[in-house]
Amino acid sequence: MNLFAPIPPEDSSSPGGRPLADRMRPRSLDEFVGQEHLVGAGKPLQVQIKRDDPTSMIFWGPPGTGKTTLAKIIARMTKADFIEFSAVLAGIKEIKQVMSDAERARQYGTRTIVFVDEIHRFNKAQQDAFLPHVEKGSIRLIGATTENPSFEINSALLSRCRVYVLKPLTEDEIVTLLQRALKDNDRGLCQMHIDGSDDVLRKIASYSSGDARSAYNVLEVAVSLAQQANMNALSDDIIREALQKRVLLYDKDGEEHYNIISALHKSVRNSDPDAGLYWLARMLEAGEDPLYIARRVVRMAVEDIGLAEPNALALCMAARDAVDFIGMPEGNLALAQAVVYLSIAPKSNALYTAYSAVLQDVEQTAAESVPLHLRNAFTGLMKGLGYGKNYQYAHDTEAKVADMQCLPDSLRDRVYYRPTNEGVEKRLRERLEEIKRLKGPASSQPANPTAKK
């Protein structure tokens, strides 16, 4: 069998042995459910399809939202040969063979749509292999990806394609699809004679995270279980047994990983413990590395709380140690404790902004030498050169604060750390104001005038 042979029409194969999700795949835009922002009346993708616009395109969206289905509908409506292959299985050799076949077909007036699933898995060289054929019009490329094309698709190839963003299906849309599957006699489950109420089907929809394929799979299992139990309708117990575990949309190496950790961090920063716990659970239940989360929680403690609540860092380090020591799932509560504590703690980014300002000066100003009075004179030569001269030992002053410059001359009197009035930093602010008052000639007088330095 040729791996790249055009896929036969779905109607020509028997439903037997094919998953419900494949059997129920819409064959036209009229059957297609969801993505109204793309395929609704007058919307961009519908217009492109009806005009038979040959421009290549990239479908970007979560699993089970209709990327492959749309590609097949386009091929059927434009009467083009449809060649489908996965980026997981194909290499440059296979790509070149497909391109060669498509070029020959074009000479005979036949158009070819090449659909590449998981196109983000192709490396740069493999993606570049499509470029000349897309430019010449030998093929119409349709790529599907769950990853952000801006990061995963070569800019040269991306510039020659239109990107369409598909959204997760709503619960109502998935319920519509499941009702259709239960009533369809040719491709669906009507012959099983199992009913399902809207409320029961909505439970499947709520657990599918907008993934129609996942919902179909659960429905197929649930109907089979109901038939084995001699039931004529789906029940809550049957659905729970079919579900086993909720499907959570997450990719530890993909955009959703960064989206959810961003949501967690920003919820904590905004003092919202409930949202923080929700996003934490979303990551943990989807299989995220708990130590990765622990590292980010420590960062929150130093970036967003800082010295407004110094104990936050210690608590977060303890949570990290707890996760490492007792493992999961028990370590979940240690992370939850840290997230709630950080959410409720007073907030300050004074340290973060101070260090950022310091880095800017380090990078943009001359690297001046350390002032002589701050250097240690280890040898007589160094002492003779003025190392340590006029250094004022703070403990020898009455106020324990000497009026002594410690920054390079070019940065004299520069202020980086500006504590807020939040939490402990309010006391630190008052102390800095006191230090500023103390820095004066009087403070530099010896606490014991007879003491030797």
VOGU-3710 file (C-alpha; in Angstrom, 3 decimals, decimal comma):
1> mnlfapippe> 0,000/0,000/0,000  1,324/3,458/-0,890  1,521/5,549/2,272  0,810/8,705/0,276  -2,000/7,449/-1,920  -5,114/9,645/-1,894  -7,513/8,682/0,862  -10,702/7,057/-0,482  -14,023/8,786/0,140  -15,345/8,065/3,612
11> dssspggrpl> -18,613/6,733/2,213  -16,765/3,982/0,363  -15,501/2,214/3,479  -17,498/0,223/5,929  -18,120/1,776/9,343  -17,124/-1,465/10,967  -13,866/-1,145/12,894  -13,635/2,602/12,407  -13,869/4,802/15,505  -17,060/6,778/15,955
21> adrmrprsld> -15,132/10,053/15,670  -13,932/9,064/12,204  -17,318/7,767/11,057  -19,100/10,938/12,180  -16,627/13,284/10,548  -18,630/16,028/8,754  -18,568/15,772/4,954  -19,628/19,339/4,174  -19,711/22,771/5,727  -23,436/22,285/6,353
31> efvgqehlvg> -22,630/19,344/8,657  -19,687/21,109/10,303  -20,296/22,290/13,878  -18,299/25,045/15,558  -15,741/27,620/14,379  -18,467/30,065/13,376  -15,870/32,835/13,402  -14,233/31,091/10,424  -16,929/29,196/8,520  -20,034/31,228/9,323
41> agkplqvqik> -21,741/33,218/6,582  -19,336/35,765/5,155  -16,469/34,679/7,406  -12,923/34,471/5,989  -12,474/30,715/5,625  -15,939/30,184/4,173  -15,277/32,922/1,631  -11,907/31,414/0,707  -13,445/27,964/0,247  -16,381/29,177/-1,859
51> rddptsmifw> -14,114/31,295/-4,060  -11,855/28,273/-4,501  -8,917/30,438/-3,437  -5,820/28,236/-3,883  -3,803/29,937/-1,120  -2,126/27,504/1,290  -3,168/27,647/4,918  -2,314/26,601/8,435  -4,992/25,476/10,887  -3,898/26,173/14,450
61> gppgtgkttl> -5,986/24,929/17,337  -6,412/22,350/20,110  -7,055/18,665/19,344  -10,520/17,664/18,195  -11,602/21,062/16,880  -11,954/20,141/13,189  -8,583/20,829/11,555  -8,434/17,586/9,554  -12,154/17,702/8,847  -11,919/21,169/7,316
71> akiiarmtka> -9,011/20,086/5,130  -11,031/17,141/3,788  -14,105/19,313/3,197  -11,976/21,765/1,227  -10,572/18,932/-0,896  -14,068/17,609/-1,585  -15,510/21,029/-2,455  -12,605/21,935/-4,749  -12,479/18,469/-6,352  -8,772/18,143/-5,683
81> dfiefsavla> -6,696/15,064/-4,975  -6,194/14,857/-1,222  -2,934/13,495/0,126  -2,627/13,211/3,875  0,392/12,277/5,897  1,755/12,873/9,339  4,893/14,810/10,144  5,693/12,116/12,689  6,187/9,489/9,962  7,507/11,335/6,925
91> gikeikqvms> 10,953/12,636/6,027  12,410/14,732/3,205  12,536/11,720/0,861  8,794/11,132/1,211  8,045/14,847/0,892  10,008/15,091/-2,366  8,186/12,044/-3,768  4,798/13,595/-2,983  5,878/16,905/-4,539  7,049/15,139/-7,680
101> daerarqygt> 3,741/13,267/-8,009  1,812/16,509/-7,452  3,837/18,309/-10,137  3,023/15,591/-12,683  -0,654/15,705/-11,703  -0,689/19,485/-12,201  0,578/19,059/-15,765  -2,519/16,969/-16,440  -4,788/19,595/-14,899  -5,300/17,890/-11,544
111> rtivfvdeih> -4,925/19,914/-8,388  -3,420/18,398/-5,260  -4,027/19,312/-1,647  -1,298/18,067/0,667  -2,501/17,923/4,238  0,241/17,669/6,847  -0,904/16,798/10,341  1,332/18,016/13,178  3,330/20,130/10,754  5,159/21,693/13,695
121> rfnkaqqdaf> 7,083/18,428/14,070  8,873/19,002/10,761  12,337/20,498/11,119  13,518/23,526/9,120  14,893/21,494/6,219  11,682/19,485/5,901  9,545/22,617/5,955  11,807/24,295/3,401  11,193/21,375/1,039  7,602/22,596/0,580
131> lphvekgsir> 8,524/26,181/-0,326  9,217/25,969/-4,091  6,157/23,790/-4,706  3,881/26,103/-2,723  5,252/29,105/-4,625  4,775/27,459/-8,041  1,294/26,307/-7,152  2,147/22,630/-7,659  0,390/21,917/-4,388  -1,957/23,589/-2,005
141> ligattenps> -0,521/22,994/1,419  -2,803/22,703/4,432  -0,977/22,201/7,697  -2,495/21,408/11,071  -0,794/22,223/14,329  -1,578/22,447/18,005  1,466/24,681/18,539  1,849/28,399/17,918  2,893/28,727/14,239  4,889/31,857/15,054
151> feinsallsr> 7,339/29,669/16,944  7,090/26,351/15,107  6,704/27,196/11,397  9,495/28,723/9,320  8,818/32,386/8,601  9,323/31,837/4,853  6,679/29,101/4,726  4,394/30,915/7,150  4,416/34,049/5,012  2,998/32,029/2,107
161> crvyvlkplt> 0,094/30,643/4,134  -2,989/32,041/5,790  -3,248/31,108/9,436  -6,676/30,236/10,796  -7,080/29,873/14,563  -9,578/27,227/15,681  -11,163/27,434/19,121  -12,155/24,611/21,492  -15,750/23,594/20,885  -18,336/24,819/23,370
171> edeivtllqr> -20,337/22,391/25,499  -23,470/23,123/23,457  -21,648/22,347/20,213  -20,326/19,044/21,565  -23,790/18,087/22,852  -25,121/18,728/19,339  -22,495/16,395/17,872  -23,220/13,660/20,432  -26,992/13,876/19,802  -26,301/13,552/16,101
181> alkdndrglc> -24,164/10,448/16,708  -26,889/8,761/18,783  -29,506/9,392/16,080  -27,442/8,632/12,965  -28,383/5,236/11,570  -25,718/4,938/8,897  -22,561/6,175/10,598  -23,577/6,656/14,211  -24,968/4,620/17,092  -28,682/4,604/16,324
191> qmhidgsddv> -28,673/0,840/15,762  -27,542/0,376/19,378  -30,930/1,753/20,538  -29,439/3,700/23,446  -30,852/7,096/24,386  -29,019/9,919/26,063  -30,539/12,978/27,673  -29,075/16,432/27,156  -27,987/16,525/30,808  -26,081/13,247/30,501
201> lrkiasyssg> -24,449/14,268/27,230  -23,498/17,598/28,770  -21,471/15,726/31,399  -19,422/14,207/28,589  -19,087/17,612/26,954  -17,933/19,293/30,169  -15,193/16,707/30,615  -13,905/16,802/27,043  -12,232/20,253/27,254  -13,645/21,267/23,877
211> darsaynvle> -12,272/18,162/22,106  -14,946/16,551/19,914  -12,839/13,452/19,258  -12,479/12,818/22,983  -16,227/13,285/23,476  -17,035/10,813/20,701  -14,659/8,254/22,237  -16,333/8,559/25,642  -19,798/8,279/24,086  -18,818/5,147/22,179
221> vavslaqqan> -17,537/3,493/25,359  -20,585/4,611/27,349  -23,027/3,198/24,799  -21,140/-0,104/24,765  -21,273/-0,275/28,575  -24,988/0,521/28,586  -25,677/-2,209/26,038  -23,721/-4,752/28,079  -25,813/-3,802/31,126  -29,051/-4,208/29,117
231> mnalsddiir> -29,883/-0,542/29,588  -31,737/1,522/27,017  -30,461/4,902/28,191  -27,185/6,384/29,374  -26,950/7,076/33,096  -24,647/9,194/35,236  -22,956/6,056/36,567  -22,298/4,781/33,049  -20,821/8,135/32,046  -18,569/8,209/35,111
241> ealqkrvlly> -17,321/4,725/34,314  -16,669/5,665/30,685  -14,865/8,862/31,582  -12,484/7,423/34,185  -10,433/10,614/34,174  -11,068/14,043/32,801  -9,295/15,027/29,614  -7,234/18,152/30,294  -5,904/20,164/27,402  -2,220/20,538/28,157
251> dkdgeehyni> 1,137/20,117/26,493  4,144/20,258/28,781  6,329/21,508/25,952  3,766/23,625/24,143  1,996/26,941/24,357  -0,650/25,785/26,829  2,147/25,022/29,296  3,250/28,665/29,158  -0,310/29,995/29,110  -1,292/28,229/32,322
261> isalhksvrn> 1,892/28,972/34,260  1,406/32,602/33,224  -2,174/32,486/34,518  -0,967/30,996/37,800  1,733/33,632/38,283  -0,551/36,545/37,423  -3,333/35,246/39,676  -0,921/35,098/42,609  0,414/38,560/41,773  -3,169/39,848/41,772
271> sdpdaglywl> -3,806/38,369/45,260  -6,396/35,867/43,990  -5,880/32,592/45,917  -8,875/30,869/44,319  -7,637/31,445/40,774  -4,125/30,510/41,869  -5,329/27,167/43,228  -7,364/26,501/40,075  -4,448/27,026/37,679  -2,144/25,071/39,985
281> armleagedp> -4,524/22,109/39,915  -4,891/22,349/36,130  -1,134/21,950/35,741  -0,681/19,225/38,342  -3,614/17,109/37,172  -2,394/17,347/33,577  0,934/15,839/34,607  3,212/18,871/34,902  6,519/18,346/36,711  5,805/19,549/40,287
291> lyiarrvvrm> 9,398/20,705/40,715  8,971/23,004/37,722  5,978/24,562/39,471  7,938/24,752/42,727  10,695/26,707/40,975  8,169/29,151/39,554  6,542/29,547/42,980  9,943/30,446/44,455  10,359/33,018/41,706  6,968/34,531/42,611
301> avediglaep> 8,133/34,880/46,203  11,183/36,931/45,260  9,702/38,818/42,298  6,274/39,819/43,585  6,504/39,651/47,383  10,166/40,227/48,170  10,879/41,932/51,475  7,247/42,884/51,989  7,000/39,386/53,510  10,474/37,811/53,889
311> nalalcmaar> 9,002/34,549/55,222  7,426/33,870/51,810  10,721/32,708/50,328  11,399/30,343/53,235  7,903/28,868/52,973  8,269/28,328/49,230  11,651/26,643/49,661  10,039/24,398/52,277  7,262/23,546/49,797  9,875/22,628/47,199
321> davdfigmpe> 11,647/20,384/49,715  8,328/18,792/50,682  7,555/17,955/47,058  11,012/16,465/46,642  10,781/14,534/49,923  7,269/13,076/49,946  6,556/13,103/46,196  3,151/13,276/44,579  0,223/13,456/45,034  0,906/14,355/48,684
331> gnlalaqavv> 3,207/17,185/47,579  0,254/18,890/45,892  -0,848/20,351/49,209  2,587/21,798/49,906  2,435/23,674/46,609  -1,166/24,684/47,291  -0,120/26,078/50,672  2,642/28,114/49,056  0,335/29,457/46,325  -2,328/30,573/48,823
341> ylsiapksna> 0,294/32,155/51,120  1,836/34,080/48,240  -1,578/35,186/47,003  -2,549/36,632/50,376  0,871/38,067/51,255  1,548/41,808/50,822  3,040/42,502/47,408  6,163/44,389/46,424  8,325/44,304/43,326  10,782/46,799/44,809
351> lytaysavlq> 13,629/44,276/44,816  12,833/43,180/41,273  12,833/46,720/39,924  15,910/47,643/41,989  17,945/44,771/40,596  16,739/45,530/37,060  17,935/49,132/37,477  21,279/47,910/38,795  21,705/45,604/35,792  20,984/48,492/33,457
361> dveqtaaesv> 23,711/50,601/35,083  26,140/47,679/35,063  25,565/47,207/31,337  25,439/50,864/30,292  27,997/52,639/32,502  31,751/52,333/32,714  33,060/49,616/35,019  34,783/51,968/37,418  37,384/50,770/39,871  36,437/50,149/43,469
371> plhlrnaftg> 37,049/53,353/45,488  40,376/53,180/47,354  38,817/53,595/50,789  36,765/50,392/50,253  39,799/48,271/49,384  41,766/46,168/51,829  45,486/46,906/52,113  47,050/43,450/52,267  50,603/44,662/51,658  52,667/47,697/52,480
381> lmkglgygkn> 52,716/48,684/48,826  48,928/48,654/48,707  48,761/50,726/51,890  51,203/53,170/50,394  48,983/53,512/47,331  46,097/54,595/49,522  44,198/51,307/49,833  41,820/51,572/52,809  42,674/55,230/53,497  39,806/57,176/55,118
391> yqyahdteak> 37,696/54,055/55,493  35,150/54,544/58,277  34,319/51,467/60,350  30,543/51,748/60,939  30,651/49,950/64,295  32,965/52,617/65,659  30,354/55,325/65,106  27,644/56,133/67,612  24,792/55,518/65,152  26,516/52,543/63,440
401> vadmqclpds> 26,166/54,459/60,168  29,113/56,282/58,591  28,801/59,127/56,114  30,868/57,313/53,518  30,394/56,942/49,775  30,260/53,276/48,682  29,225/53,619/45,020  31,612/54,624/42,196  31,823/58,356/41,552  29,697/58,206/38,414
411> lrdrvyyrpt> 26,848/56,607/40,372  27,193/58,697/43,534  23,889/59,053/45,427  22,116/56,681/43,012  19,043/55,048/44,649  17,941/51,616/43,436  15,911/50,046/46,219  12,744/51,967/47,008  10,672/49,930/49,481  6,911/50,188/49,390
421> negvekrlre> 4,538/50,704/52,304  3,407/47,060/52,114  4,036/44,608/54,930  7,537/44,460/56,360  8,759/46,879/53,708  6,965/49,693/55,502  9,374/49,207/58,413  12,293/48,925/55,994  11,276/52,201/54,392  11,213/53,912/57,762
431> rleeikrlkg> 14,631/52,450/58,565  16,079/53,740/55,277  14,745/57,185/56,013  16,398/57,000/59,432  19,694/55,891/57,862  19,530/58,834/55,494  19,150/61,201/58,443  21,971/59,513/60,320  24,408/59,838/57,442  26,007/63,062/58,396
441> passqpanpt> 29,057/64,440/60,169  27,631/63,641/63,617  27,172/59,976/62,791  30,805/59,600/61,867  32,051/60,617/65,315  33,567/57,693/67,234  31,309/56,100/69,796  34,382/55,977/72,044  36,706/58,883/71,121  39,648/57,052/72,655
451> akk> 39,111/53,857/70,703  41,682/52,940/68,066  40,692/51,859/64,551
//
